[in-house]
Amino acid sequence: MKEIHVNEIISAVERLCIEANCILNQDVVNALNRALDVEESSQGREVLQQLLINAEIAAKENMPICQDTGMAVLFIEAGQDLHIVGGDLSEALNEGVRRGYEKGFLRKSIVKDPFNRINTGDNTPAVIHYEMIAGDKLVITMAPKGFGSENMGAIKMFKPSDGLAAVKNFIVETVDKAGPNPCPPIVVGVGLGGTMEKAAYLAKKALLRPIGELNPAAEYAQLEQELLTKINDLGIGPQGFGGRTTALAVNIEVFPTHIAGLPAAVNINCHVTRHRQVILEGRTPSCESL
């Protein structure tokens, strides 16, 4: 069984926190440039140009793209043949977040309790999603989530008889109600199926998919494109100033569900749609550690 020391994990998460907040992923840059080519609104084009300039400055100066550097959300894929040594995995992940937000001078936005609102002072604890996978690697995806967009999410438990049309309307209406609040152009994550919490998880995970990469199932790829057209026809536009670029992508993830249910969740990301990933390779233990 191969192993990874927690110090390597801490360092990796520290780096991911800074990179995710300061460097706009290339798929997003490409999508913004494509939108700039087709946007009909002069105000919309001006906003898109400013967003691209902002991203360029942030990367050059190693500064956050947005002042809301988000709640740290981590997606962990842990190989079943991997052994974490030197400490606890969850503690290591949170320590990485703590160091990353301190070293990167990132805004610390987490409060200890939903009602007493006392800041934790280090942007922990992170929200951590774990998944066991085959092999001996550790895949860490860091996705800081600002709450201008997070607050615009929604979930609805449909009856199966409500059908696809009702789900489509719910998704489009959720974006319409959000308006300019999530700082469009947005990426819309949709989770369908499972249980209530599974649908919400799928919607959040859908935001990690690169822009332009469609659902592998043809019927859902077609639905993604249909919803993207409907959302862009709303006319909200970049930063809410009007135009045809309200969303850059609609990403749908699906899971089997109960015969009596049809859960649907929507999670919206701002144009930055921040996430960064690293794959850590397990190592064969040295003689000293045996």
C-alpha positions in Angstrom: 0.0 0.0 0.0 1.4 3.4 -1.0 1.3 6.4 1.3 1.1 10.2 1.3 2.2 12.3 4.2 -0.2 15.0 5.5 2.5 17.7 5.0 2.3 17.2 1.2 -1.5 17.5 1.4 -1.3 20.7 3.5 1.1 22.3 1.0 -1.0 21.3 -2.0 -4.2 22.7 -0.5 -2.4 25.9 0.5 -1.3 26.4 -3.1 -4.7 25.5 -4.6 -6.5 28.1 -2.4 -4.3 30.9 -3.8 -4.3 29.7 -7.4 -8.1 29.1 -7.5 -8.7 32.7 -6.3 -6.1 34.4 -8.4 -6.0 32.6 -11.7 -9.0 32.3 -14.1 -9.1 28.9 -15.7 -8.4 28.9 -19.4 -11.7 27.3 -20.3 -13.4 30.4 -18.7 -11.1 32.8 -20.5 -11.9 31.1 -23.8 -15.7 31.2 -23.1 -15.5 34.9 -22.2 -13.7 35.7 -25.4 -16.2 33.7 -27.4 -19.0 35.6 -25.7 -17.3 38.9 -26.6 -17.4 37.9 -30.3 -21.1 37.4 -30.3 -22.5 39.8 -27.6 -24.8 42.3 -29.3 -25.0 44.8 -26.4 -22.4 47.5 -26.3 -22.6 47.6 -22.5 -22.4 43.8 -22.4 -19.2 43.8 -24.5 -17.7 46.5 -22.3 -18.3 44.4 -19.2 -16.9 41.3 -20.8 -13.7 43.3 -21.7 -13.4 44.5 -18.2 -13.8 41.0 -16.8 -11.0 39.8 -19.0 -8.7 42.7 -18.1 -9.5 42.1 -14.4 -8.5 38.4 -14.8 -5.3 39.3 -16.5 -4.3 41.8 -13.8 -5.2 39.3 -11.0 -3.0 36.6 -12.5 -0.1 39.0 -13.2 -0.2 40.5 -9.7 -1.2 37.3 -7.9 -4.2 39.1 -6.5 -7.8 37.7 -6.0 -10.0 38.0 -9.0 -12.9 38.9 -6.6 -12.9 40.3 -3.1 -15.2 37.5 -2.0 -12.7 34.7 -1.9 -15.4 32.3 -0.9 -16.1 29.4 1.4 -13.5 26.7 0.8 -15.2 23.7 -0.8 -13.0 20.6 -1.3 -13.8 17.6 -3.4 -11.6 14.7 -2.4 -11.2 11.5 -4.4 -9.1 9.1 -2.2 -7.6 5.9 -3.7 -8.7 2.9 -1.7 -5.1 1.6 -1.8 -3.7 4.8 -0.3 -2.6 5.3 3.3 -2.5 8.8 4.7 0.4 9.1 7.2 1.5 11.8 9.7 -1.9 12.9 10.8 -5.6 13.2 10.1 -6.8 13.9 6.5 -9.6 16.3 7.4 -7.3 18.2 9.7 -4.6 18.4 7.0 -7.1 19.8 4.5 -8.3 22.5 6.9 -4.7 23.4 7.8 -4.0 23.8 4.1 -7.0 26.2 3.8 -5.9 28.1 6.9 -2.4 28.6 5.5 -3.5 29.4 2.0 -6.0 32.1 3.0 -3.3 33.6 5.3 -0.4 33.5 2.9 -2.5 34.7 0.0 -4.1 37.5 1.9 -7.5 36.2 1.0 -10.6 37.4 2.7 -11.7 35.2 5.6 -15.5 35.0 5.4 -16.5 32.0 7.6 -18.5 32.5 10.8 -18.7 29.9 13.6 -22.4 29.7 13.8 -25.2 30.7 11.4 -26.7 33.0 14.0 -24.0 34.2 16.4 -21.9 35.3 13.3 -18.5 35.3 15.0 -15.8 35.0 12.4 -13.5 32.0 12.7 -10.6 34.2 11.6 -9.0 31.7 9.2 -11.7 30.7 6.7 -12.1 27.3 8.2 -13.7 24.9 8.5 -13.9 23.9 4.8 -16.8 22.0 3.3 -15.3 18.6 2.3 -16.8 16.0 0.0 -15.2 12.6 0.1 -15.3 9.9 -2.5 -13.4 6.6 -2.5 -11.9 5.6 -5.9 -9.8 2.8 -7.2 -6.0 3.1 -7.1 -3.4 4.9 -4.9 -3.8 8.5 -5.8 -5.4 11.5 -4.0 -7.3 13.9 -6.2 -8.0 17.3 -4.5 -10.2 19.8 -6.2 -10.5 23.2 -4.5 -13.6 25.2 -5.4 -14.0 28.5 -3.4 -17.6 29.5 -3.4 -18.7 33.1 -3.1 -22.1 33.7 -1.7 -23.3 36.3 -4.1 -23.9 33.3 -6.4 -24.4 30.6 -3.7 -27.4 32.5 -2.3 -29.1 32.2 -5.6 -29.2 28.4 -5.6 -32.5 26.5 -5.2 -33.8 22.9 -4.8 -37.2 21.5 -5.5 -38.7 18.1 -4.9 -40.9 17.5 -7.9 -43.4 14.7 -8.3 -42.6 12.4 -11.2 -45.8 13.4 -12.8 -44.6 17.0 -13.0 -42.4 16.0 -15.8 -39.4 17.5 -17.7 -41.3 20.7 -18.7 -41.7 21.7 -15.0 -38.0 21.0 -14.3 -37.0 23.2 -17.2 -39.2 26.0 -16.0 -37.8 25.7 -12.5 -34.2 26.0 -13.7 -34.8 29.0 -16.0 -37.0 30.7 -13.4 -34.2 30.3 -10.7 -31.7 32.1 -13.0 -34.3 34.7 -13.9 -35.0 35.4 -10.2 -31.2 35.6 -9.5 -30.9 38.4 -12.0 -27.6 40.3 -11.6 -26.9 39.1 -8.1 -24.6 36.2 -9.0 -22.4 38.5 -11.2 -23.2 37.1 -14.7 -22.2 35.7 -17.0 -22.7 32.6 -14.9 -22.2 28.9 -15.0 -25.3 27.0 -14.0 -24.9 23.6 -12.3 -27.9 21.3 -12.3 -28.4 18.1 -10.2 -31.2 15.7 -11.1 -32.1 12.6 -9.2 -30.9 10.9 -6.0 -32.3 12.4 -2.8 -32.6 16.0 -1.8 -28.9 16.3 -0.6 -27.6 14.2 -3.5 -29.2 16.5 -6.1 -27.7 19.5 -4.3 -24.3 17.8 -4.3 -24.6 17.0 -8.0 -25.5 20.6 -8.8 -22.3 21.8 -7.0 -20.1 19.2 -8.6 -21.5 20.0 -12.1 -19.8 23.4 -11.8 -16.4 21.7 -11.9 -16.9 20.5 -15.4 -14.9 22.5 -18.0 -17.0 25.0 -20.0 -17.8 23.4 -23.4 -17.7 19.8 -22.2 -21.2 18.5 -22.5 -22.9 15.7 -20.6 -21.9 12.4 -22.2 -25.5 11.3 -22.5 -26.9 12.8 -25.8 -30.3 13.6 -24.3 -28.8 15.6 -21.4 -26.2 17.3 -23.7 -29.2 18.5 -25.8 -31.0 19.6 -22.7 -27.9 21.6 -21.5 -27.8 23.4 -24.9 -31.6 24.1 -24.8 -31.5 25.5 -21.3 -28.4 27.7 -22.1 -30.4 29.2 -25.0 -33.4 29.8 -22.9 -31.3 31.4 -20.1 -29.5 33.7 -22.5 -32.8 34.7 -24.1 -33.7 36.2 -20.6 -31.7 39.3 -21.5 -30.0 39.7 -18.1 -26.6 40.0 -19.7 -23.1 40.6 -18.3 -23.3 41.9 -14.7 -27.1 42.5 -15.3 -26.6 45.4 -17.8 -28.5 43.5 -20.6 -27.4 41.4 -23.5 -27.3 37.8 -24.6 -24.5 36.5 -22.4 -26.3 35.7 -19.2 -24.7 32.2 -18.9 -21.5 30.6 -20.3 -22.7 27.1 -19.7 -25.4 24.8 -18.2 -23.9 21.6 -16.8 -26.2 18.8 -15.7 -25.3 15.8 -13.6 -27.8 13.0 -13.1 -28.3 10.1 -10.6 -30.9 7.4 -10.3 -33.8 8.2 -8.0 -36.8 6.8 -6.2 -40.0 5.8 -8.1 -41.9 8.5 -6.1 -39.4 11.3 -6.5 -37.8 13.8 -9.0 -35.3 16.0 -7.1 -33.9 19.0 -8.9 -31.3 21.4 -7.7 -29.7 24.5 -9.2 -26.3 25.9 -8.1 -25.0 29.0 -9.8 -21.4 30.2 -10.1 -20.3 33.7 -11.1 -18.3 34.1 -14.2 -15.0 33.2 -12.3 -16.4 29.7 -11.6 -13.2 29.1 -9.5 -11.7 25.7 -9.1 -8.3 24.2 -9.2 -7.1 20.5 -9.0 -4.1 18.6 -8.1 -3.4 14.8 -8.2 -1.0 13.5 -5.5 0.8 10.3 -6.2 1.2 7.7 -3.4 4.7 6.6 -2.7 6.0 3.2 -1.6 6.9 3.4 2.1 10.6 3.6 2.9 12.3 1.0 5.0 12.5 3.4 7.9 8.7 3.8 8.0 8.0 0.1 7.9 
